[in-house]
Amino acid sequence: MGAEVAVVACDVADRDALAGVLGAVPEDAPLAAVFHTAGVLDDGVLDGLTAERIATVFRAKVESARNLDELTSGLDLSAFVLFSSFAGLSGGAGQGSYAAANAALDALAEHRRARGLTATSVAWGAWAGGGMAADRAQGGAVPPMEPGLAVTALGQALGQDLGVTVIADVDWEQYLAGGPALAPNPLFADLPEARALRERTARTDGATAGAAEPDLARQLAALSGPERDRLLEDLVRTHAAAVLGYPGPERVEPGRAFRELGFDSLTAVELRNALGAATGLPLPTTLVFDHPTPASLAAHLKAELAPGDGESAALLAQLDTLEAGLAGSAPSDDELDVIAERLRVLLDRCARGADDEDDAQVAEELESATDDEVFDFISKEFGIS
């Protein structure tokens, strides 16, 4: 097409080096546009980040963008484009430093426009074909975009002179359903997909009121020990396979370490979120590292969901049923008195310690008592005259 291209090596975060490159741009082909596409990933959960790890991400993303802004602010540019990320807008599991750095790029674009300068910050979703997330973003709520389509969308965004915009392929139903830590997000509340999801959820909840499936804890209570183990192990393996993009849970060996299966700090948080949603348990971000194999993680979930085995778990489930029955009915005062008396008798059976010793002493005394002494004891205990 007759274009001439010069490729120049430069650490854009080094302000002096960048100034040298910009100063060497020929006068007959002046600088007309800037595209800042640099990025470095150093994913980790917040409590695993250090100042050094944050600086690595911010140097490539933020320091270089600030240098470009300062050194070109006096030029008549047709475009100043910053490659931001969807993570900076919505947050990203295990991407604390990366999300913050991209949010800084969005702010820089707004700051430039407030100064009367051109700027567009594009919060990208994942790119296919070698993008930064291509090695792990296979499917999911924000699947990789075909590069040609992404570039076409970029051209449309620049044609509309947008300050901060989002270009991403988002499965909104999957994304908005989210993990257990995701509350309804006001950023997306007005999207047609979000409204449709809320309406559909409300209809479903109304149709199934009073006929909900038993929760996981109750399902476990109805199973034998080996069946509970198998159910929880399948649960862990299924969600692990989904996070890693495997075709099915059979690829996740129960005794193999999560790290060997391909988990990192980011995917570990995604698995935690998925299991938290499935179990209703408040699970730590270090879950996968505290319980390093699917089998050990399943055992941990079993201990949290069904602390009692066999008979005790079934009895606890029956108590849940009793509690729900009382909450959903209105017994009379006489009926409540009968229920309360039955519960007091049950509670006495559960009492331990000193009461057991007293009962044993009473039993010994009754064994050696005469008939008259037994009748006298009954009269005193039950108020019979």
PEPELIN-V780285 format. One record per residue. N is the residue number from 0. SS is DSSP state (helix for helix, strand for strand, loop for the rest). PSI is psi in whole degrees, -180 to 180 (* if undefined). D_FIRST is the distance of its C-alpha to the first C-alpha in Angstrom with 1 decimal. Layout:
# PEPELIN-V780285
n=N ss=SS psi=PSI d_first=D_FIRST
n=N ss=SS psi=PSI d_first=D_FIRST
This chain:
# PEPELIN-V780285
n=0 ss=loop psi=4 d_first=0.0
n=1 ss=loop psi=7 d_first=3.8
n=2 ss=loop psi=147 d_first=5.6
n=3 ss=loop psi=137 d_first=9.1
n=4 ss=loop psi=134 d_first=11.4
n=5 ss=loop psi=127 d_first=15.2
n=6 ss=loop psi=119 d_first=17.6
n=7 ss=loop psi=127 d_first=21.1
n=8 ss=loop psi=132 d_first=24.3
n=9 ss=loop psi=137 d_first=26.5
n=10 ss=loop psi=102 d_first=29.3
n=11 ss=loop psi=-21 d_first=28.4
n=12 ss=loop psi=-12 d_first=32.1
n=13 ss=loop psi=104 d_first=33.1
n=14 ss=helix psi=-42 d_first=33.0
n=15 ss=helix psi=-43 d_first=33.5
n=16 ss=helix psi=-42 d_first=30.7
n=17 ss=helix psi=-41 d_first=28.3
n=18 ss=helix psi=-37 d_first=29.4
n=19 ss=helix psi=-42 d_first=28.6
n=20 ss=helix psi=-46 d_first=25.0
n=21 ss=helix psi=-35 d_first=24.6
n=22 ss=helix psi=-21 d_first=26.4
n=23 ss=loop psi=-2 d_first=24.0
n=24 ss=loop psi=127 d_first=21.0
n=25 ss=loop psi=147 d_first=20.3
n=26 ss=helix psi=-29 d_first=21.6
n=27 ss=helix psi=-5 d_first=18.7
n=28 ss=helix psi=68 d_first=16.4
n=29 ss=loop psi=156 d_first=19.1
n=30 ss=loop psi=125 d_first=19.3
n=31 ss=loop psi=-21 d_first=18.5
n=32 ss=strand psi=152 d_first=18.9
n=33 ss=strand psi=129 d_first=20.8
n=34 ss=strand psi=115 d_first=20.6
n=35 ss=strand psi=105 d_first=23.7
n=36 ss=loop psi=6 d_first=23.6
n=37 ss=loop psi=152 d_first=26.3
n=38 ss=loop psi=147 d_first=29.3
n=39 ss=loop psi=135 d_first=32.3
n=40 ss=loop psi=136 d_first=34.9
n=41 ss=loop psi=69 d_first=38.6
n=42 ss=loop psi=147 d_first=40.2
n=43 ss=strand psi=154 d_first=43.9
n=44 ss=loop psi=160 d_first=46.7
n=45 ss=helix psi=-44 d_first=47.9
n=46 ss=helix psi=-4 d_first=51.0
n=47 ss=helix psi=-2 d_first=49.1
n=48 ss=loop psi=150 d_first=46.7
n=49 ss=loop psi=167 d_first=47.4
n=50 ss=helix psi=-38 d_first=46.3
n=51 ss=helix psi=-42 d_first=44.3
n=52 ss=helix psi=-40 d_first=42.5
n=53 ss=helix psi=-42 d_first=41.6
n=54 ss=helix psi=-35 d_first=40.4
n=55 ss=helix psi=-44 d_first=38.0
n=56 ss=helix psi=-44 d_first=36.3
n=57 ss=helix psi=-30 d_first=36.6
n=58 ss=helix psi=-47 d_first=35.2
n=59 ss=helix psi=-39 d_first=31.8
n=60 ss=helix psi=-54 d_first=31.7
n=61 ss=helix psi=-48 d_first=33.7
n=62 ss=helix psi=-42 d_first=34.2
n=63 ss=helix psi=-38 d_first=30.6
n=64 ss=helix psi=-40 d_first=29.9
n=65 ss=helix psi=-41 d_first=32.8
n=66 ss=helix psi=-45 d_first=31.5
n=67 ss=helix psi=-41 d_first=28.1
n=68 ss=helix psi=-50 d_first=30.0
n=69 ss=helix psi=-41 d_first=32.4
n=70 ss=helix psi=-13 d_first=30.0
n=71 ss=helix psi=4 d_first=27.5
n=72 ss=loop psi=-23 d_first=30.1
n=73 ss=loop psi=1 d_first=30.2
n=74 ss=loop psi=155 d_first=26.4
n=75 ss=loop psi=85 d_first=25.0
n=76 ss=loop psi=144 d_first=22.7
n=77 ss=loop psi=-21 d_first=20.9
n=78 ss=strand psi=142 d_first=21.4
n=79 ss=strand psi=99 d_first=23.6
n=80 ss=strand psi=128 d_first=23.4
n=81 ss=strand psi=130 d_first=26.0
n=82 ss=strand psi=100 d_first=26.0
n=83 ss=strand psi=-162 d_first=29.6
n=84 ss=strand psi=149 d_first=31.5
n=85 ss=helix psi=-29 d_first=33.6
n=86 ss=helix psi=-32 d_first=36.3
n=87 ss=helix psi=-23 d_first=36.5
n=88 ss=helix psi=-46 d_first=37.3
n=89 ss=helix psi=-8 d_first=39.7
n=90 ss=loop psi=154 d_first=40.9
n=91 ss=loop psi=129 d_first=40.2
n=92 ss=loop psi=122 d_first=43.1
n=93 ss=loop psi=12 d_first=43.3
n=94 ss=strand psi=45 d_first=40.4
n=95 ss=helix psi=-49 d_first=42.4
n=96 ss=helix psi=-40 d_first=40.4
n=97 ss=helix psi=-43 d_first=37.0
n=98 ss=helix psi=-43 d_first=37.9
n=99 ss=helix psi=-41 d_first=39.3
n=100 ss=helix psi=-41 d_first=36.3
n=101 ss=helix psi=-34 d_first=34.0
n=102 ss=helix psi=-34 d_first=36.5
n=103 ss=helix psi=-36 d_first=36.3
n=104 ss=helix psi=-41 d_first=32.6
n=105 ss=helix psi=-42 d_first=33.4
n=106 ss=helix psi=-38 d_first=36.1
n=107 ss=helix psi=-39 d_first=33.9
n=108 ss=helix psi=-45 d_first=31.5
n=109 ss=helix psi=-39 d_first=34.5
n=110 ss=helix psi=-43 d_first=35.8
n=111 ss=helix psi=-46 d_first=32.7
n=112 ss=helix psi=-34 d_first=32.8
n=113 ss=helix psi=-24 d_first=36.5
n=114 ss=loop psi=7 d_first=35.7
n=115 ss=loop psi=15 d_first=33.4
n=116 ss=loop psi=155 d_first=30.1
n=117 ss=loop psi=144 d_first=27.2
n=118 ss=loop psi=140 d_first=27.3
n=119 ss=strand psi=124 d_first=26.6
n=120 ss=strand psi=123 d_first=28.2
n=121 ss=strand psi=115 d_first=27.2
n=122 ss=strand psi=97 d_first=30.1
n=123 ss=strand psi=147 d_first=28.4
n=124 ss=loop psi=-168 d_first=30.2
n=125 ss=loop psi=142 d_first=29.6
n=126 ss=strand psi=140 d_first=26.2
n=127 ss=loop psi=178 d_first=26.2
n=128 ss=loop psi=35 d_first=24.1
n=129 ss=loop psi=10 d_first=25.3
n=130 ss=loop psi=170 d_first=26.1
n=131 ss=loop psi=-29 d_first=29.1
n=132 ss=loop psi=6 d_first=31.5
n=133 ss=loop psi=-25 d_first=30.1
n=134 ss=loop psi=-10 d_first=33.0
n=135 ss=loop psi=-21 d_first=35.7
n=136 ss=loop psi=81 d_first=34.4
n=137 ss=loop psi=105 d_first=35.1
n=138 ss=loop psi=-146 d_first=36.2
n=139 ss=loop psi=-173 d_first=38.6
n=140 ss=loop psi=-27 d_first=38.5
n=141 ss=loop psi=77 d_first=34.9
n=142 ss=loop psi=161 d_first=33.1
n=143 ss=loop psi=144 d_first=29.6
n=144 ss=strand psi=148 d_first=26.6
n=145 ss=loop psi=126 d_first=23.8
n=146 ss=helix psi=-41 d_first=20.8
n=147 ss=helix psi=-42 d_first=18.4
n=148 ss=helix psi=-38 d_first=21.2
n=149 ss=helix psi=-42 d_first=21.8
n=150 ss=helix psi=-38 d_first=18.4
n=151 ss=helix psi=-44 d_first=18.7
n=152 ss=helix psi=-36 d_first=22.1
n=153 ss=helix psi=-44 d_first=20.9
n=154 ss=helix psi=-39 d_first=18.6
n=155 ss=helix psi=-40 d_first=21.8
n=156 ss=helix psi=-43 d_first=24.0
n=157 ss=helix psi=-33 d_first=22.0
n=158 ss=helix psi=-23 d_first=22.0
n=159 ss=loop psi=2 d_first=25.8
n=160 ss=loop psi=51 d_first=26.3
n=161 ss=loop psi=144 d_first=28.4
n=162 ss=loop psi=-59 d_first=30.3
n=163 ss=strand psi=127 d_first=31.1
n=164 ss=strand psi=164 d_first=30.0
n=165 ss=strand psi=131 d_first=30.4
n=166 ss=strand psi=106 d_first=27.9
n=167 ss=loop psi=151 d_first=29.9
n=168 ss=loop psi=107 d_first=31.1
n=169 ss=loop psi=127 d_first=34.8
n=170 ss=loop psi=94 d_first=37.8
n=171 ss=helix psi=-37 d_first=39.9
n=172 ss=helix psi=-46 d_first=43.2
n=173 ss=helix psi=-41 d_first=42.9
n=174 ss=helix psi=-46 d_first=41.7
n=175 ss=helix psi=-28 d_first=44.3
n=176 ss=helix psi=-40 d_first=47.1
n=177 ss=loop psi=-168 d_first=46.1
n=178 ss=loop psi=-179 d_first=48.5
n=179 ss=loop psi=-23 d_first=52.1
n=180 ss=loop psi=-1 d_first=51.1
n=181 ss=loop psi=108 d_first=48.7
n=182 ss=loop psi=164 d_first=50.6
n=183 ss=loop psi=129 d_first=49.3
n=184 ss=loop psi=116 d_first=46.3
n=185 ss=loop psi=-20 d_first=46.3
n=186 ss=loop psi=-31 d_first=42.5
n=187 ss=loop psi=4 d_first=42.1
n=188 ss=loop psi=-31 d_first=45.4
n=189 ss=loop psi=1 d_first=44.1
n=190 ss=loop psi=140 d_first=41.4
n=191 ss=helix psi=-38 d_first=42.4
n=192 ss=helix psi=-36 d_first=42.3
n=193 ss=helix psi=-42 d_first=44.6
n=194 ss=helix psi=-43 d_first=47.0
n=195 ss=helix psi=-39 d_first=47.1
n=196 ss=helix psi=-41 d_first=47.8
n=197 ss=helix psi=-43 d_first=50.6
n=198 ss=helix psi=-42 d_first=52.2
n=199 ss=helix psi=-40 d_first=52.0
n=200 ss=helix psi=-41 d_first=53.5
n=201 ss=helix psi=-43 d_first=56.3
n=202 ss=helix psi=-42 d_first=57.1
n=203 ss=helix psi=-43 d_first=57.2
n=204 ss=helix psi=-39 d_first=59.4
n=205 ss=helix psi=-37 d_first=61.7
n=206 ss=helix psi=-27 d_first=62.0
n=207 ss=loop psi=7 d_first=62.7
n=208 ss=loop psi=131 d_first=65.1
n=209 ss=loop psi=-4 d_first=68.2
n=210 ss=loop psi=31 d_first=66.8
n=211 ss=loop psi=150 d_first=64.2
n=212 ss=loop psi=149 d_first=63.7
n=213 ss=loop psi=142 d_first=65.6
n=214 ss=loop psi=175 d_first=63.6
n=215 ss=helix psi=-39 d_first=62.8
n=216 ss=helix psi=-39 d_first=65.9
n=217 ss=helix psi=-36 d_first=68.1
n=218 ss=helix psi=-43 d_first=66.4
n=219 ss=helix psi=-38 d_first=67.1
n=220 ss=helix psi=-27 d_first=70.7
n=221 ss=loop psi=-3 d_first=71.3
n=222 ss=loop psi=158 d_first=70.1
n=223 ss=loop psi=169 d_first=71.9
n=224 ss=helix psi=-53 d_first=70.8
n=225 ss=helix psi=-36 d_first=68.7
n=226 ss=helix psi=-38 d_first=67.1
n=227 ss=helix psi=-44 d_first=66.1
n=228 ss=helix psi=-44 d_first=64.6
n=229 ss=helix psi=-41 d_first=62.6
n=230 ss=helix psi=-46 d_first=61.4
n=231 ss=helix psi=-37 d_first=60.2
n=232 ss=helix psi=-41 d_first=58.6
n=233 ss=helix psi=-38 d_first=56.7
n=234 ss=helix psi=-48 d_first=55.6
n=235 ss=helix psi=-46 d_first=54.2
n=236 ss=helix psi=-37 d_first=52.5
n=237 ss=helix psi=-46 d_first=50.9
n=238 ss=helix psi=-35 d_first=49.4
n=239 ss=helix psi=-42 d_first=48.3
n=240 ss=helix psi=-40 d_first=46.5
n=241 ss=helix psi=-42 d_first=44.8
n=242 ss=helix psi=-40 d_first=43.6
n=243 ss=helix psi=-7 d_first=42.3
n=244 ss=loop psi=21 d_first=40.6
n=245 ss=loop psi=154 d_first=43.0
n=246 ss=loop psi=-23 d_first=43.8
n=247 ss=loop psi=167 d_first=47.5
n=248 ss=helix psi=-19 d_first=50.4
n=249 ss=helix psi=-18 d_first=51.5
n=250 ss=helix psi=-11 d_first=48.7
n=251 ss=loop psi=104 d_first=50.5
n=252 ss=loop psi=132 d_first=53.5
n=253 ss=loop psi=-36 d_first=56.4
n=254 ss=loop psi=3 d_first=57.4
n=255 ss=loop psi=140 d_first=54.0
n=256 ss=strand psi=144 d_first=52.9
n=257 ss=helix psi=-38 d_first=50.2
n=258 ss=helix psi=-40 d_first=48.4
n=259 ss=helix psi=-28 d_first=48.3
n=260 ss=helix psi=-16 d_first=47.0
n=261 ss=loop psi=11 d_first=44.0
n=262 ss=loop psi=140 d_first=45.2
n=263 ss=loop psi=-173 d_first=44.1
n=264 ss=helix psi=-32 d_first=45.2
n=265 ss=helix psi=-51 d_first=42.8
n=266 ss=helix psi=-27 d_first=43.6
n=267 ss=helix psi=-41 d_first=47.2
n=268 ss=helix psi=-38 d_first=47.2
n=269 ss=helix psi=-41 d_first=45.6
n=270 ss=helix psi=-41 d_first=48.4
n=271 ss=helix psi=-46 d_first=51.0
n=272 ss=helix psi=-43 d_first=49.8
n=273 ss=helix psi=-43 d_first=49.8
n=274 ss=helix psi=-34 d_first=53.3
n=275 ss=helix psi=-41 d_first=54.5
n=276 ss=helix psi=-38 d_first=53.6
n=277 ss=helix psi=-33 d_first=55.3
n=278 ss=helix psi=-21 d_first=58.5
n=279 ss=loop psi=9 d_first=58.9
n=280 ss=loop psi=145 d_first=59.6
n=281 ss=loop psi=102 d_first=58.5
n=282 ss=loop psi=142 d_first=56.7
n=283 ss=loop psi=158 d_first=55.6
n=284 ss=loop psi=-21 d_first=52.1
n=285 ss=loop psi=14 d_first=53.5
n=286 ss=helix psi=-49 d_first=54.8
n=287 ss=helix psi=-31 d_first=52.8
n=288 ss=helix psi=-29 d_first=53.7
n=289 ss=helix psi=-30 d_first=57.4
n=290 ss=loop psi=88 d_first=57.7
n=291 ss=loop psi=-3 d_first=55.3
n=292 ss=strand psi=157 d_first=55.6
n=293 ss=helix psi=-38 d_first=55.5
n=294 ss=helix psi=-44 d_first=59.2
n=295 ss=helix psi=-33 d_first=60.3
n=296 ss=helix psi=-40 d_first=58.2
n=297 ss=helix psi=-39 d_first=59.9
n=298 ss=helix psi=-39 d_first=63.3
n=299 ss=helix psi=-45 d_first=62.5
n=300 ss=helix psi=-37 d_first=61.6
n=301 ss=helix psi=-43 d_first=64.8
n=302 ss=helix psi=-34 d_first=66.8
n=303 ss=helix psi=-37 d_first=65.3
n=304 ss=helix psi=-35 d_first=65.5
n=305 ss=loop psi=73 d_first=68.8
n=306 ss=loop psi=-24 d_first=70.9
n=307 ss=loop psi=142 d_first=73.9
n=308 ss=loop psi=159 d_first=74.1
n=309 ss=helix psi=-119 d_first=75.9
n=310 ss=helix psi=-43 d_first=78.8
n=311 ss=helix psi=-40 d_first=77.8
n=312 ss=helix psi=-41 d_first=74.3
n=313 ss=helix psi=-40 d_first=75.8
n=314 ss=helix psi=-40 d_first=78.4
n=315 ss=helix psi=-39 d_first=75.8
n=316 ss=helix psi=-37 d_first=73.9
n=317 ss=helix psi=-36 d_first=77.2
n=318 ss=helix psi=-38 d_first=77.7
n=319 ss=helix psi=-41 d_first=74.2
n=320 ss=helix psi=-42 d_first=75.4
n=321 ss=helix psi=-44 d_first=78.6
n=322 ss=helix psi=-44 d_first=76.8
n=323 ss=helix psi=-37 d_first=74.5
n=324 ss=helix psi=-41 d_first=77.5
n=325 ss=helix psi=-39 d_first=79.4
n=326 ss=helix psi=-28 d_first=76.4
n=327 ss=loop psi=6 d_first=76.0
n=328 ss=loop psi=174 d_first=79.7
n=329 ss=loop psi=78 d_first=82.6
n=330 ss=loop psi=153 d_first=85.8
n=331 ss=loop psi=170 d_first=89.1
n=332 ss=helix psi=-41 d_first=90.9
n=333 ss=helix psi=-42 d_first=93.3
n=334 ss=helix psi=-39 d_first=90.5
n=335 ss=helix psi=-36 d_first=88.8
n=336 ss=helix psi=-41 d_first=92.0
n=337 ss=helix psi=-44 d_first=92.3
n=338 ss=helix psi=-43 d_first=88.6
n=339 ss=helix psi=-39 d_first=89.2
n=340 ss=helix psi=-41 d_first=92.3
n=341 ss=helix psi=-41 d_first=90.5
n=342 ss=helix psi=-36 d_first=87.7
n=343 ss=helix psi=-39 d_first=90.3
n=344 ss=helix psi=-43 d_first=91.9
n=345 ss=helix psi=-41 d_first=88.6
n=346 ss=helix psi=-39 d_first=87.9
n=347 ss=helix psi=-36 d_first=91.3
n=348 ss=helix psi=-28 d_first=90.4
n=349 ss=helix psi=-15 d_first=87.3
n=350 ss=loop psi=143 d_first=89.2
n=351 ss=loop psi=175 d_first=89.8
n=352 ss=loop psi=-125 d_first=91.7
n=353 ss=helix psi=-36 d_first=95.1
n=354 ss=helix psi=-37 d_first=95.4
n=355 ss=helix psi=-42 d_first=95.3
n=356 ss=helix psi=-42 d_first=98.2
n=357 ss=helix psi=-43 d_first=100.2
n=358 ss=helix psi=-40 d_first=99.7
n=359 ss=helix psi=-40 d_first=100.9
n=360 ss=helix psi=-44 d_first=104.0
n=361 ss=helix psi=-43 d_first=104.8
n=362 ss=helix psi=-41 d_first=104.5
n=363 ss=helix psi=-42 d_first=106.9
n=364 ss=helix psi=-39 d_first=109.4
n=365 ss=helix psi=-34 d_first=109.2
n=366 ss=helix psi=-38 d_first=109.9
n=367 ss=helix psi=2 d_first=113.1
n=368 ss=loop psi=153 d_first=114.2
n=369 ss=loop psi=171 d_first=117.1
n=370 ss=helix psi=-44 d_first=116.7
n=371 ss=helix psi=-40 d_first=118.1
n=372 ss=helix psi=-37 d_first=115.6
n=373 ss=helix psi=-47 d_first=112.7
n=374 ss=helix psi=-35 d_first=113.7
n=375 ss=helix psi=-40 d_first=114.2
n=376 ss=helix psi=-44 d_first=110.7
n=377 ss=helix psi=-42 d_first=109.2
n=378 ss=helix psi=-42 d_first=111.1
n=379 ss=helix psi=-41 d_first=109.9
n=380 ss=helix psi=-37 d_first=106.2
n=381 ss=helix psi=9 d_first=105.9
n=382 ss=loop psi=32 d_first=108.5
n=383 ss=loop psi=125 d_first=110.9
n=384 ss=loop psi=* d_first=114.4
